[in-house]
Amino acid sequence: MPGYGFSSRPEETGWGIERIAAAWAVLMARLGYSRYGASGGDWGTSISTILGLQDAEHVLGIHLTPPLVSPEATTLDDLTSTEQAGLDALASAAATGSGYAAVHSTRPQTLGYALFDSPVGQAAWIFEKFVSWTDSDGDIFSVLSRDQILDNISLYWLTGTGASSMRLYWESFATVDGWFTLGTGEAVHVPTGAAVFRDVPRPSRRWAERRFLDIRYWGEPERGGHFAAFEQPEIFARELRASFRALTTPAE
């Protein structure tokens, strides 16, 4: 994405999820693809969803980990145990783990100078999220090796994208946060597949069906947290394949 890794760093404001999705649609057209699918987690979830809204003529389907929707108010008196656990995890994250997002979305440039100046600071800022967000039962190195984690952190440090990667929060976090806390009436009609890992948020299918009107596949994998493709690549690949098999099968 713009501002991350080896991509260019935006030199102007306005590079939110809508503009990134539009740029990717143009990219796919210039590469000659008249039909394509999109898969995403974290920011990629939001961008893939926007692609399905903006370029439905060419998007054959989207695979989301997870789809972003708010709890359905009419179900709050009849929650399943899984739904209650998802709401508890969301409340805990809001109470004790959301400080980074508040800084990213309000003062990214201020923090950016510190991260750009200190490799230790950059490492600490990212490593804490690996510890908090992986499905590792408190033992991060049972899931990811030190080299894997350092590779990821080094990518931010060596490309100088600590600040530019945070600016996407300034551009779009309020929009995305609203999707899974307040809800939205913007329905998604393209075929959709989903894998809900042990992550936050953790919506149920009945909540997701209010926004995503053509869900072809729904998976709740046995392992994997926020960085599912990194933590459990075989499980993630299994879910991705199952999802796109369903997405490319005509609906009954």
C-alpha positions as CSV (number, residue, x, y, z in Angstrom):
1,M,0.0,0.0,0.0
2,P,1.2,3.6,-0.5
3,G,3.4,4.5,2.4
4,Y,4.3,1.0,3.4
5,G,7.3,-1.1,2.6
6,F,8.7,-0.6,-0.9
7,S,5.8,1.5,-2.1
8,S,6.2,5.2,-2.6
9,R,5.4,7.5,0.3
10,P,2.5,9.9,-0.4
11,E,3.6,13.5,-0.5
12,E,0.0,14.9,-0.2
13,T,-3.0,14.2,1.9
14,G,-6.0,12.3,0.5
15,W,-4.5,8.8,0.3
16,G,-7.3,7.1,2.2
17,I,-8.8,3.7,1.6
18,E,-11.1,5.0,-1.1
19,R,-8.3,6.4,-3.2
20,I,-6.1,3.4,-2.7
21,A,-8.9,1.1,-3.9
22,A,-9.4,3.3,-6.9
23,A,-5.7,3.2,-7.7
24,W,-5.7,-0.6,-7.5
25,A,-8.7,-0.8,-9.8
26,V,-6.8,1.3,-12.4
27,L,-3.7,-0.9,-11.8
28,M,-5.6,-4.1,-12.5
29,A,-7.1,-2.6,-15.7
30,R,-3.7,-1.4,-17.0
31,L,-2.4,-4.9,-16.3
32,G,-5.1,-6.3,-18.5
33,Y,-7.4,-8.0,-16.0
34,S,-11.0,-7.6,-16.8
35,R,-12.0,-9.8,-13.9
36,Y,-10.1,-10.2,-10.6
37,G,-10.6,-11.1,-6.9
38,A,-9.3,-9.2,-3.9
39,S,-8.3,-10.5,-0.5
40,G,-7.3,-8.5,2.5
41,G,-6.7,-8.3,6.2
42,D,-6.2,-5.3,8.5
43,W,-6.3,-2.3,6.1
44,G,-6.6,-4.7,3.2
45,T,-10.0,-5.8,4.5
46,S,-11.3,-2.2,4.1
47,I,-9.6,-1.6,0.8
48,S,-10.9,-4.9,-0.6
49,T,-14.4,-4.0,0.5
50,I,-14.2,-0.6,-1.1
51,L,-12.9,-2.3,-4.3
52,G,-16.1,-4.4,-4.3
53,L,-18.1,-1.3,-4.1
54,Q,-16.2,0.8,-6.6
55,D,-15.4,-1.7,-9.2
56,A,-18.1,-4.4,-8.9
57,E,-18.2,-4.8,-12.7
58,H,-14.7,-6.3,-12.6
59,V,-14.4,-7.7,-9.1
60,L,-15.4,-11.4,-9.2
61,G,-15.4,-11.6,-5.4
62,I,-13.6,-10.5,-2.2
63,H,-12.1,-12.5,0.7
64,L,-12.0,-10.7,4.0
65,T,-10.3,-11.5,7.3
66,P,-12.6,-10.5,8.7
67,P,-15.6,-8.6,7.2
68,L,-16.1,-5.4,9.1
69,V,-19.6,-4.9,10.6
70,S,-21.0,-3.8,13.8
71,P,-23.0,-6.0,16.2
72,E,-26.7,-6.3,15.3
73,A,-28.7,-4.5,18.0
74,T,-31.6,-6.9,17.7
75,T,-29.3,-9.8,18.6
76,L,-27.8,-8.4,21.8
77,D,-30.4,-10.1,24.0
78,D,-29.8,-13.4,22.3
79,L,-26.0,-13.7,21.8
80,T,-24.2,-16.9,21.1
81,S,-21.2,-17.7,23.2
82,T,-19.0,-16.9,20.2
83,E,-20.6,-13.5,19.7
84,Q,-20.3,-12.7,23.4
85,A,-16.6,-13.6,23.4
86,G,-16.2,-11.4,20.3
87,L,-17.8,-8.4,22.1
88,D,-15.7,-9.0,25.2
89,A,-12.5,-9.0,23.1
90,L,-13.6,-5.8,21.4
91,A,-14.3,-4.1,24.7
92,S,-11.0,-5.2,26.1
93,A,-9.1,-3.9,23.1
94,A,-10.9,-0.6,23.3
95,A,-10.1,-0.2,27.0
96,T,-6.5,-1.3,27.1
97,G,-5.1,-1.7,23.6
98,S,-6.3,1.2,21.4
99,G,-3.8,3.9,22.4
100,Y,-1.7,3.3,19.4
101,A,-4.7,4.0,17.1
102,A,-5.5,7.2,18.9
103,V,-2.0,8.5,18.3
104,H,-1.8,7.2,14.7
105,S,-5.1,8.8,13.7
106,T,-4.5,12.2,15.4
107,R,-0.8,12.9,15.6
108,P,1.0,10.5,13.2
109,Q,3.7,13.0,12.2
110,T,4.7,13.7,15.8
111,L,5.3,10.1,16.6
112,G,6.8,9.6,13.2
113,Y,9.8,11.6,14.0
114,A,10.5,9.4,17.0
115,L,10.2,6.2,15.1
116,F,12.3,7.5,12.2
117,D,15.0,8.4,14.7
118,S,15.2,5.3,16.8
119,P,15.4,1.7,15.6
120,V,14.8,0.5,19.2
121,G,11.6,2.7,19.3
122,Q,10.5,1.3,15.9
123,A,11.1,-2.2,17.1
124,A,9.3,-1.7,20.4
125,W,6.3,-0.1,18.7
126,I,5.7,-3.0,16.3
127,F,6.9,-5.9,18.5
128,E,4.3,-5.1,21.2
129,K,1.5,-5.6,18.6
130,F,3.0,-9.0,17.5
131,V,2.9,-10.0,21.2
132,S,-0.7,-8.7,21.7
133,W,-2.3,-9.7,18.4
134,T,-0.9,-13.1,17.5
135,D,-2.7,-16.3,18.5
136,S,0.3,-17.5,20.5
137,D,-1.0,-18.1,24.1
138,G,1.5,-15.6,25.4
139,D,4.5,-17.2,23.7
140,I,5.2,-15.2,20.6
141,F,8.2,-17.2,19.5
142,S,6.2,-20.4,19.3
143,V,4.4,-18.8,16.4
144,L,6.9,-16.5,14.7
145,S,10.7,-16.7,14.9
146,R,12.9,-13.8,15.9
147,D,14.2,-13.5,12.4
148,Q,10.6,-13.3,11.0
149,I,9.7,-10.6,13.4
150,L,12.9,-8.7,12.8
151,D,12.4,-9.0,9.0
152,N,9.1,-7.3,9.4
153,I,10.3,-4.5,11.7
154,S,13.4,-4.0,9.5
155,L,11.2,-3.4,6.4
156,Y,9.7,-0.3,8.2
157,W,13.1,0.9,9.4
158,L,15.2,0.4,6.2
159,T,12.5,2.0,4.0
160,G,11.8,4.9,6.4
161,T,8.1,4.2,6.4
162,G,7.3,4.4,10.1
163,A,5.6,7.8,9.7
164,S,4.1,7.4,6.3
165,S,2.4,4.1,7.3
166,M,0.7,5.7,10.2
167,R,-0.9,8.4,8.1
168,L,-3.4,6.0,6.7
169,Y,-5.0,6.0,10.2
170,W,-5.2,9.8,10.0
171,E,-7.0,9.5,6.7
172,S,-9.3,6.6,7.3
173,F,-9.4,5.2,10.8
174,A,-12.6,7.0,11.8
175,T,-14.4,5.5,8.8
176,V,-13.3,1.9,9.5
177,D,-13.8,2.2,13.2
178,G,-17.4,3.3,12.5
179,W,-17.9,0.2,10.4
180,F,-17.4,-2.3,13.3
181,T,-18.8,-0.1,16.1
182,L,-21.6,2.0,14.7
183,G,-22.4,0.2,11.5
184,T,-23.1,1.3,8.0
185,G,-25.9,1.1,5.5
186,E,-23.6,0.7,2.6
187,A,-24.4,-2.8,1.3
188,V,-21.8,-4.9,-0.5
189,H,-23.3,-7.0,-3.4
190,V,-20.2,-8.7,-4.8
191,P,-19.7,-12.4,-3.8
192,T,-17.9,-12.5,-0.5
193,G,-15.9,-15.1,1.4
194,A,-14.7,-14.6,5.0
195,A,-12.3,-16.2,7.5
196,V,-12.7,-15.0,11.1
197,F,-9.5,-15.8,13.0
198,R,-8.9,-15.1,16.7
199,D,-8.7,-11.4,16.0
200,V,-10.5,-8.2,16.9
201,P,-13.1,-7.5,15.7
202,R,-14.7,-11.0,15.5
203,P,-18.1,-10.7,13.8
204,S,-20.6,-13.4,13.5
205,R,-22.1,-14.5,10.1
206,R,-25.5,-13.2,11.0
207,W,-24.1,-9.8,11.7
208,A,-22.1,-9.8,8.5
209,E,-25.0,-10.8,6.3
210,R,-26.7,-7.5,7.0
211,R,-24.0,-5.7,5.0
212,F,-22.5,-8.4,2.8
213,L,-25.5,-9.7,0.8
214,D,-23.9,-12.5,-1.1
215,I,-21.7,-14.5,1.4
216,R,-20.5,-17.6,-0.4
217,Y,-18.0,-18.9,2.2
218,W,-17.6,-18.5,6.0
219,G,-14.7,-20.0,7.9
220,E,-13.7,-19.8,11.6
221,P,-10.2,-21.4,11.5
222,E,-8.9,-23.3,14.5
223,R,-5.7,-21.2,14.8
224,G,-4.3,-17.8,13.8
225,G,-4.6,-14.3,15.1
226,H,-4.4,-10.8,13.5
227,F,-1.4,-11.8,11.3
228,A,-3.0,-15.0,10.2
229,A,-1.2,-15.3,6.8
230,F,2.1,-14.7,8.7
231,E,1.4,-16.9,11.7
232,Q,-0.4,-19.8,10.0
233,P,0.3,-19.7,6.3
234,E,-1.0,-23.2,5.6
235,I,-4.3,-22.5,7.3
236,F,-4.6,-19.2,5.7
237,A,-4.0,-20.7,2.3
238,R,-6.5,-23.4,2.9
239,E,-9.1,-20.7,3.8
240,L,-8.2,-18.6,0.8
241,R,-8.6,-21.5,-1.6
242,A,-11.9,-22.6,-0.1
243,S,-13.2,-19.0,-0.3
244,F,-12.3,-18.4,-3.9
245,R,-13.6,-21.8,-5.0
246,A,-16.9,-20.8,-3.5
247,L,-16.7,-17.3,-5.0
248,T,-16.2,-18.6,-8.5
249,T,-19.1,-21.1,-8.2
250,P,-22.5,-19.7,-9.3
251,A,-24.8,-19.0,-6.5
252,E,-27.8,-21.4,-6.2
